[in-house]
Amino acid sequence: VELSCIIKSTVTAEPRIEWKKIRDGETSYVFFDNKMQGDFVTRAEILSRTSLVIKNTTRMDTATYRCEVAAPADTKTIDEINIQLTVQ
């Protein structure tokens, strides 16, 4: 599964990008501090700096995934997008 977080434009050279998983009211890190976290270490990767690829998805991966981008030098310094993933 590939989840995309597209950055349209930024003047910040290296915007900070984080991915979080929200399931049953609990939030956990997927990608933080430029590395995968938890059980995603062995089965997920970042493509093109912004897209999250999860391999071997199961129903346990059903959740809302939030991509957060922080670009301190930009007019809009932080933005996010929520993507609902349902694994049948």
C-alpha positions in Angstrom: 0.0 0.0 0.0 1.3 3.4 -0.9 0.0 6.5 1.0 1.0 9.8 -0.6 1.7 13.1 1.1 2.3 15.7 -1.6 4.2 18.9 -0.9 3.2 21.5 -3.5 5.8 24.2 -2.8 8.1 25.1 0.0 11.0 27.5 0.5 12.2 25.4 3.5 15.1 23.4 2.2 14.4 20.3 4.3 10.8 20.3 5.6 10.2 17.9 8.5 7.9 15.1 7.6 6.2 12.8 10.1 3.7 10.0 9.7 1.4 8.9 12.5 -1.1 6.1 12.8 -4.4 6.8 14.6 -6.4 3.8 15.6 -9.1 3.4 18.3 -8.3 6.9 19.6 -4.6 6.2 20.1 -1.8 7.8 18.1 1.5 6.2 17.4 4.5 7.1 15.3 5.1 5.4 12.0 7.9 7.7 10.7 9.6 10.0 13.1 13.1 11.6 13.3 13.8 10.4 9.7 13.3 6.7 10.6 10.5 4.1 10.8 9.2 3.3 14.2 7.7 0.2 15.9 6.7 -2.7 13.8 7.0 -0.5 10.6 10.8 -0.7 10.8 10.9 -4.0 9.0 7.9 -3.6 6.6 7.6 0.1 5.6 9.7 2.7 3.8 9.5 6.3 2.6 9.6 6.9 -1.2 10.5 10.2 -2.7 10.7 11.8 0.7 7.0 11.9 1.3 5.1 8.7 0.3 4.7 5.9 2.9 4.8 2.4 1.6 3.5 -0.4 3.9 4.4 -3.9 2.9 2.4 -7.0 3.9 -0.6 -5.0 5.1 -3.1 -6.8 7.4 -6.4 -5.7 9.0 -4.3 -4.4 11.9 -3.1 -1.7 9.6 -6.6 -0.3 9.2 -6.4 3.2 10.6 -6.2 6.8 9.9 -2.6 7.8 8.8 -1.6 11.4 9.3 1.2 13.0 7.3 2.5 16.2 9.1 4.8 18.6 7.3 6.7 21.4 9.1 8.3 24.0 7.0 9.5 26.8 9.3 10.7 29.2 6.5 7.3 29.1 4.7 4.2 31.3 5.2 2.2 28.3 6.3 4.7 26.7 8.7 2.8 23.4 9.3 0.2 21.4 7.5 -1.2 17.9 7.6 -3.4 15.4 5.7 -5.3 12.5 7.1 -5.7 9.3 4.9 -8.1 6.6 5.9 -6.8 3.1 5.1 -9.1 0.2 5.3 -7.7 -3.3 4.8 -10.3 -5.9 4.0 
